[in-house]
Amino acid sequence: MVLQLLAGLPSILLLITPTFALNVYVVSDKNNYIADDSTKVAFDYLASRPTDPVTINAKKFSTLEGTDPKVVIDKVCGDLDAMIDGGQTPDLLLDLTRGGVNSEVVKSLREVAVIRFQK
């Protein structure tokens, strides 16, 4: 009797396992090849496993050139606005910037986005 119950357990767990289709925004510095390539490999891996509970619904990659804060703000905000306007509000923001001005700007914008999305 116990073995019969245990034999049916995986299918029961499969029925109650939630699935998540994530919208992902990835921002990186120009020439950050290792981070860019690693992220693409991770996305390809997830795409190759369609039965996993986590799938990627939409993804947007953004590359930052230079360190002008205004340019970075305009680029990131423009990309986020486009995703939101397209009905694909990011669930996950991957900040792959190396540091410095770009990293600080992206972190600040992420905090503002968290406050905005929580309302």
Steps between C-alpha positions, in 0.01 A plus 500: 500500500777746594694415184193567288459840664867585452487387138231760432683778685705645212193552284321667790796731558511580130137613517559737789838639390453864399640619171652839437539676167747778566566821311870582533694820434877460474730802505872475445801713414642496150766231453390304809518182291524252785182625668314531169597154379428338837154655511419383149613147590273505805203617290570233237511237774163611639353502149619142446302383804138599427365280779686691774279712725689817401490621142603825339206681344686808377857616522665826408876553488641850532862599453629820658772693321695766684439630851280807451225465765240679286561266206479196731175625659344570160602157366383296800177696551421480129549124499293452816222723364492300177469172691228638726308657211520166317338323795825332604583669831836358613482252786878482517767760427848356455761769558820375339678834504856489624479787746543873505246749369303250290458262791389777736247634249354156432474422872324831563255443214434147624403637841264752340348224286441281806312782670297567183409136438392441861221756475 
